[in-house]
Amino acid sequence: MQWFVAKIVYQIITGTGYHTPQFDEQLRLISAGSKQEAWNRACEIGKQEQYSFRNQKQELVEWRFINVPEINSLENLDDGMELYSRIEEPGDPNAYISWLQVRAAQLNGAVDVHAN
């Protein structure tokens, strides 16, 4: 068996769908004998984990499986190896950097709390 990283993509649709399009890209670790087997397993996971619920406004929110566009083999696991990269093009770079700083501070606080 071999380890693979699969990207599973869901579309998030709320109500009638008249909103900014949203997609959730998830990276999943898959153990499989081949790249094809890993892709098949990732598709199974994507289909099994589709779901829908009602939000506070009683609108239907659906997480609809789209597909598995990427499978990458993990030949050797090394400390600090890159697993995923994505280029963001935010409308407001300063707001994006501020958001990243807040998220990092929250994570750092969570790590510090659990470390004590």
WOPEPE-V361472 format. One record per backbone hydrogen bond with DSSP energy under -1.0 kcal/mol. NH is the residue of the N-H (numbers start at 1). CO is the residue of the C=O. E is the energy in kcal/mol with one decimal. If there is no record, write none. Layout:
NH,CO,E / NH,CO,E
//
This chain:
2,32,-2.7 / 4,30,-2.6 / 5,72,-3.1 / 6,28,-2.9 / 7,70,-2.3 / 8,26,-3.0 / 9,67,-2.3 / 10,24,-2.5 / 11,64,-2.9 / 12,22,-2.5 / 13,62,-2.5 / 15,60,-2.8 / 17,14,-2.3 / 19,17,-1.8 / 24,10,-2.6 / 26,8,-3.1 / 28,6,-3.0 / 30,4,-3.0 / 32,2,-2.6 / 38,34,-2.3 / 39,35,-2.4 / 40,36,-2.5 / 41,37,-2.4 / 42,38,-2.6 / 43,39,-2.4 / 44,40,-2.1 / 45,41,-2.4 / 46,42,-2.7 / 47,43,-2.5 / 48,44,-2.7 / 49,45,-2.2 / 50,47,-1.1 / 51,63,-1.2 / 53,61,-2.0 / 55,59,-2.3 / 58,55,-2.1 / 61,53,-3.3 / 62,13,-3.1 / 63,51,-3.1 / 64,11,-3.0 / 66,9,-3.1 / 72,5,-2.6 / 74,3,-2.9 / 81,78,-2.1 / 96,92,-2.1 / 97,93,-2.5 / 98,94,-2.3 / 99,95,-2.5 / 100,96,-2.4 / 101,97,-2.3 / 102,98,-2.3 / 103,99,-2.5 / 104,100,-2.5 / 105,101,-2.3 / 106,102,-2.4 / 107,103,-2.4 / 108,104,-2.9 / 109,105,-2.4 / 110,106,-2.3 / 111,107,-2.6 / 112,108,-2.6 / 113,109,-2.3 / 114,110,-2.0 / 115,111,-1.7 / 116,112,-1.1
//
